[in-house]
Amino acid sequence: GDGAWILKDSFGLENGDKGFIYLSYYDISFLNSSYAVGFIIENTERYVRNYQTDLSGELIFSQAVGGRDATYKITYESSGSELISGVGTYFKYEGEQYVLNIYVNGVLKHTQNGTGPYYGFHTIKLTDEILIKKEDNFTVEMTKKYIPILNNSRQHYAADTVFVKNGDVFEDLSLKNQTASLKVYTKDLSFYAEDLVKIYRNDSKFEANIGAVNESVIFEVNGVNYTRVSDENATARIAINLIPGNYTVKTTFNGTTVKNNIEVLPTLIADNLVKYFRNESQFYISLIDAVGNAVPNVNITMNINGVFYNRATNANGTARLNINLEPGEYTLTAIDPVTGLEMSYNITVLPTLIADDMNMAYLDGSQFSAKLLDGGGNPLANVNIEFNIDFIRFSFFY
C-alpha cells in the first residue's frame, strides 16, 4: 500500500525537515539493482553517527584482475569526539573473507579480519573501539574478493576520498563519478582520555575524565587490570612505572572501552656504535631528568666486556667512553644514577685488517692476501704489512 519511510539524518538538523526526510516505498532513485540484497535490522548497538558516501546509485560488485583480493578505502573527517565502533559494507557471498584496517591521521590504529555471514549488507562490530577527536581524518580500508561500488548516481563525489586499488596503485573513484560502500558507525564518547608520552619514572600519570565523581574505572596496562576511583573532578588516574617502550592502555567505564597509546621515554639517550678498530669514534651517552633537561656533573656507570667504568657528564649532560676493544661484538650496559634505569647498546668493532683462511696443495701457486683499511674503512696504501708464518716474520709493502 501507500506509505513512506521516515529517515533521520545522523549528522544533524540542517537537512530535510529538521533532520528528517521521507522516502516513498516506490522511490527507486536510492538503489537500482537487478538482484535482491538482504538487510538484517538488529541494531543492538547505540550508534549515534553514520559516516557514508553510498547514498544512491546502482550497486555493482567489482573484482580485481586475476581474481586477487581487492582493496578499497574511504577517508572521513570526524565531526566530534567519538568512538569508531562498527563498519558496514556489502558482501558478494556467504563466507567472503575480509581484512579491515583503520587509520587515524595516517597512523594504523586497528586491524580486524573475519568472514561475511551472508550475501548482502553486513555491519562489522569492532573488537576494539577507536577514539577519534573533532576534525581527525580517519581512513577505513577493506580488503576482500569483491568491491561494492555505487554506479550511475546523481551524486557528485569529493575527490581524494574514495579509492580502489588497481595493481599497486590506488585510483580515485570520484574520477568515474563512483563511490564504494564502506560506512563507519560511531558512538558518543562517555569519557575522554589522551595518549600519554612521559619520561621514565617522572610524575606524569595516565588520566581519563569519565564525567562522574567517585566511580570505579578499570585500566588495563601491559595486560594487567587495575581499578581506580574518579576524583572530585571526575578524573581517574594511574601511575605508569614501565620501562621505556610503547604500550597500549585500555580504559573501561560504564560498558565502554577506549584504547590509548603510552610511550615511555628513557632518561639515558645513546645510539648503538659501529667503529673500526682504534679509530676516533667513541661511545657517547646523555642523561636527562624527569622533564627532559640535561643532567651535568654526575657519573654514569657503564659495563662492557665485564669491566665497569664511571664517566662524568659534561655541561650538556653527555658522557664519553673510549672503545679500544679488539674487533668483535659487545653489549654495553649503562646505568642512570638517579632513577636506576639500565639501558643496553650494541658495540661493534670492525677489523682494519681483512683476510680469509686458505687451503692449498704443496706448491700449487696459491697466494695469501690481506687488505688493510684506515679508520674510515677505506683501503690504506703504501704501508708495510707484517706476516708471521710458523714463527717466521715476513714484511710486504703495499
C-alpha positions in Angstrom: 0.0 0.0 0.0 0.9 3.7 0.1 3.4 4.8 2.6 6.9 6.1 3.2 10.0 5.5 5.3 10.9 8.3 7.8 14.7 8.7 7.8 16.7 10.7 10.4 19.9 12.4 9.3 22.6 11.3 11.8 24.7 14.4 11.0 22.2 16.9 12.5 19.2 19.1 11.8 20.4 21.1 8.8 19.0 18.8 6.1 15.4 17.9 5.2 12.7 18.7 7.7 14.7 19.4 10.9 16.9 16.4 10.1 14.2 14.1 8.8 13.5 13.1 5.2 10.7 11.0 3.8 11.3 8.1 1.3 8.4 6.7 -0.6 8.0 2.9 -0.9 8.0 3.5 -4.7 11.1 5.7 -4.9 13.8 3.7 -6.8 16.3 6.5 -7.1 18.2 5.4 -3.9 19.1 2.0 -5.2 18.7 0.5 -8.7 19.7 -3.2 -8.6 18.9 -6.2 -10.8 19.2 -8.6 -7.8 18.0 -8.8 -4.3 20.1 -7.8 -1.3 19.2 -8.8 2.2 19.4 -6.5 5.2 19.1 -7.8 8.8 18.0 -5.0 11.1 19.1 -6.0 14.6 20.7 -2.8 15.9 21.7 -3.7 19.5 24.5 -1.1 19.4 23.8 2.6 20.2 25.4 4.1 17.2 24.9 7.9 17.0 26.5 8.8 13.7 26.8 7.2 10.3 29.7 8.3 8.0 28.9 7.2 4.4 29.2 8.2 0.8 26.9 5.5 -0.8 23.6 7.3 -0.6 22.3 6.3 -4.1 23.2 4.6 -7.3 23.3 1.2 -8.9 25.1 -1.4 -6.8 27.7 -3.5 -8.7 30.4 -5.8 -7.5 33.9 -5.3 -8.9 36.7 -7.8 -8.8 40.4 -7.3 -9.1 42.2 -8.6 -12.2 43.1 -12.3 -11.9 40.7 -12.9 -9.1 43.1 -11.5 -6.5 41.8 -9.8 -3.3 40.7 -6.2 -3.9 41.3 -3.2 -1.6 39.1 -0.2 -1.3 39.2 2.6 1.3 37.4 5.8 2.3 38.7 8.8 4.3 36.3 10.7 6.5 36.7 13.8 8.8 35.4 13.4 12.3 32.5 15.7 13.4 33.4 15.5 17.1 35.0 13.4 19.8 33.5 9.9 19.4 34.3 6.2 19.2 34.5 4.3 15.9 32.5 1.2 16.8 31.4 -0.5 13.6 32.0 -0.7 9.8 29.4 -1.6 7.2 29.8 -3.0 3.7 28.3 -5.4 1.2 29.4 -9.0 0.7 29.1 -10.8 -2.6 28.6 -14.3 -1.0 28.4 -16.1 2.3 31.9 -16.7 3.8 33.7 -14.0 1.9 36.8 -13.3 3.9 38.0 -9.8 4.7 40.8 -7.8 6.3 39.8 -4.4 7.8 42.4 -1.7 8.7 41.5 1.6 10.3 43.9 4.6 10.3 43.6 7.8 12.3 45.6 10.8 10.9 47.6 8.3 8.9 48.5 6.0 11.8 47.3 2.4 11.8 45.1 2.0 14.9 43.2 -1.2 14.3 43.3 -4.4 12.2 40.5 -7.0 12.2 39.7 -9.9 9.9 36.7 -12.3 9.5 34.1 -13.5 7.0 30.9 -12.1 5.7 28.0 -14.1 7.3 25.7 -13.8 4.2 25.2 -12.2 0.9 24.2 -8.6 1.4 25.0 -5.7 3.7 26.7 -6.5 7.0 27.8 -4.4 9.9 31.1 -5.5 11.4 31.4 -4.7 15.1 34.9 -3.7 16.0 36.7 -5.8 18.6 38.3 -2.6 19.9 36.6 0.8 19.6 38.8 3.6 18.4 38.9 7.1 19.8 38.7 10.0 17.4 38.6 13.7 18.0 37.0 16.5 16.2 38.5 17.1 12.7 40.6 13.9 12.8 40.9 12.3 9.4 40.2 8.6 9.7 40.5 6.0 6.9 38.7 2.7 6.6 40.5 0.2 4.4 38.8 -3.1 3.4 40.4 -6.0 1.5 38.3 -8.9 0.1 37.3 -10.5 -3.1 34.7 -8.1 -4.3 34.3 -4.3 -4.1 30.7 -3.0 -3.7 30.6 0.1 -6.0 27.7 2.5 -6.4 27.4 3.5 -10.1 25.1 5.8 -12.2 24.4 8.1 -9.2 23.2 11.7 -9.4 25.6 12.5 -6.6 28.8 14.3 -7.2 31.6 12.8 -5.1 34.5 14.6 -3.5 38.0 14.0 -4.9 40.7 12.2 -2.9 38.2 10.5 -0.6 37.2 7.1 -2.1 39.9 4.9 -3.6 40.2 1.4 -5.1 43.5 -0.4 -5.6 44.4 -1.3 -9.1 47.5 -3.4 -9.1 49.9 -1.5 -6.8 48.2 1.9 -7.3 45.1 3.4 -5.6 42.7 5.1 -8.1 40.3 7.9 -7.1 36.7 6.6 -7.8 35.4 10.2 -8.0 37.1 10.5 -11.4 34.5 7.9 -12.6 31.7 9.5 -10.6 31.5 6.3 -8.5 31.8 5.5 -4.8 32.3 2.4 -2.7 30.0 1.2 0.1 32.0 1.4 3.3 30.1 3.0 6.1 31.5 3.9 9.6 29.4 3.9 12.7 30.3 5.8 15.8 29.2 6.1 19.4 29.1 9.1 21.7 32.1 9.3 24.0 31.0 8.9 27.6 34.5 9.7 28.8 37.8 11.0 27.4 41.4 10.0 27.6 44.5 11.3 25.7 47.6 9.3 24.6 50.5 9.8 27.1 54.1 10.4 26.4 56.2 10.5 29.5 59.9 10.2 30.7 60.7 7.2 32.7 59.7 7.5 36.4 58.6 11.1 36.2 55.3 12.2 37.9 53.1 12.0 34.7 50.1 9.7 35.0 47.6 8.4 32.6 44.2 10.1 33.1 40.7 9.5 32.0 37.8 12.0 32.6 34.7 10.0 32.9 32.2 12.8 33.7 31.3 11.2 37.1 32.7 11.5 40.6 33.6 8.6 42.9 33.1 5.9 40.2 35.3 2.9 39.5 37.3 2.8 36.3 39.3 -0.2 35.0 42.7 0.4 33.4 44.3 -2.4 31.5 48.0 -1.7 31.2 50.5 -4.2 29.7 47.9 -6.9 30.1 47.2 -6.3 33.8 43.9 -4.8 35.1 43.9 -2.0 37.7 40.8 -0.4 39.3 40.9 3.3 40.2 38.2 5.7 41.5 37.5 9.1 39.9 38.2 12.2 42.0 36.1 15.3 42.6 37.0 16.5 39.1 35.6 13.2 37.6 39.2 12.1 36.6 40.7 8.7 37.3 44.5 8.3 37.2 47.0 5.5 37.1 50.8 5.8 37.6 52.9 4.4 34.8 56.1 2.8 36.0 57.0 0.8 33.0 60.4 0.6 31.4 61.0 2.6 28.2 58.9 1.4 25.3 55.5 1.7 23.6 52.4 0.3 25.3 48.6 0.1 24.9 46.2 1.1 27.7 42.5 0.2 27.7 40.1 2.2 29.8 36.8 0.7 30.7 33.9 2.6 32.2 30.1 2.0 32.1 30.4 -0.7 29.5 32.6 1.3 27.1 36.3 0.6 26.4 38.7 3.1 24.9 42.2 2.2 23.8 45.1 4.7 24.0 48.9 4.6 23.5 51.5 5.2 26.1 55.2 5.9 25.2 57.8 5.8 28.0 61.0 7.7 27.1 64.4 6.7 28.6 66.4 9.1 30.7 69.6 7.6 29.1 69.9 8.6 25.4 72.5 6.9 23.2 72.9 5.1 19.9 74.5 1.7 19.0 78.1 2.1 17.9 79.8 0.6 14.9 83.5 1.6 14.6 86.8 0.4 13.1 89.5 -0.8 15.4 91.2 2.1 17.3 89.6 4.8 15.2 88.4 8.1 16.7 84.8 7.0 17.1 83.8 6.7 20.8 80.6 5.9 22.7 78.6 8.9 23.9 75.6 8.8 26.2 73.4 11.6 27.5 71.4 11.9 30.8 68.2 13.8 31.2 66.0 14.5 34.2 62.2 14.0 34.7 61.3 16.9 32.5 63.9 16.4 29.7 66.6 18.7 30.9 70.3 17.7 30.7 71.9 16.5 33.9 75.6 17.7 34.2 78.4 16.6 36.6 77.1 13.2 37.6 78.7 9.8 36.9 77.1 7.3 34.6 78.2 3.7 35.2 78.9 1.6 32.1 79.7 -2.1 31.9 81.3 -3.5 28.8 83.2 -6.8 28.4 82.9 -7.5 32.1 84.5 -4.2 33.2 82.7 -1.3 34.9 83.6 2.3 34.2 82.3 5.6 35.7 82.2 8.6 33.4 81.1 12.1 34.3 78.6 14.0 32.3 79.6 17.4 30.8 77.6 20.7 30.8 75.4 19.2 28.2 74.7 16.1 30.2 76.8 13.9 27.9 79.5 11.3 29.0 82.1 9.6 26.8 83.6 6.1 27.0 86.5 5.3 24.7 86.2 2.0 23.0 89.6 0.3 22.5 88.5 -3.3 22.3 89.6 -6.0 19.9 87.3 -6.5 16.8 84.1 -8.2 17.8 80.5 -7.6 19.0 79.9 -6.4 22.5 77.0 -5.3 24.7 77.4 -2.1 26.8 75.0 -1.6 29.7 74.6 1.9 31.1 73.0 2.8 34.5 71.2 6.0 35.3 72.5 7.1 38.8 69.2 8.9 39.6 66.5 6.5 38.6 68.4 3.3 38.4 67.3 2.7 34.8 69.5 0.3 32.8 69.8 0.5 29.1 71.8 -1.8 26.8 73.5 -0.9 23.5 75.4 -2.8 20.8 79.0 -2.0 20.2 80.6 -3.5 17.1 84.3 -3.1 16.5 85.3 -3.9 12.9 88.9 -5.1 11.9 91.2 -2.9 9.8 93.0 -6.0 8.5 90.9 -8.2 6.3 91.9 -11.7 5.2 90.4 -15.2 4.7 91.7 -18.6 5.7 93.3 -20.5 2.8 93.7 -24.2 1.9 96.3 -25.1 -0.7 98.2 -28.0 -2.1 102.0 -28.1 -1.9 103.5 -25.5 -4.4 100.2 -25.1 -6.2 100.9 -21.4 -6.7 98.2 -20.1 -4.3 98.9 -16.8 -2.6 97.7 -15.5 0.7 96.3 -11.9 0.5 95.3 -9.4 3.1 93.7 -5.9 2.9 94.5 -3.1 5.2 91.9 -0.4 5.9 92.1 3.0 7.6 89.9 4.2 10.4 87.1 5.1 7.9 87.1 1.7 6.2 89.0 2.9 3.1 91.9 0.9 1.6 95.3 2.0 3.0 98.1 2.1 0.5 101.9 2.4 0.8 102.4 0.8 4.1 104.1 -2.5 5.3 102.0 -5.4 6.4 103.9 -7.9 8.6 103.1 -11.6 8.3 104.1 -14.3 10.8 104.1 -17.9 9.4 105.3 -20.7 11.5 107.3 -18.2 13.7 108.9 -16.7 10.7 108.2 -13.0 10.0 107.7 -11.5 6.6 107.1 -7.9 5.7 105.4 -6.8 2.5 104.9 -3.3 1.1 101.5 -2.4 -0.5 
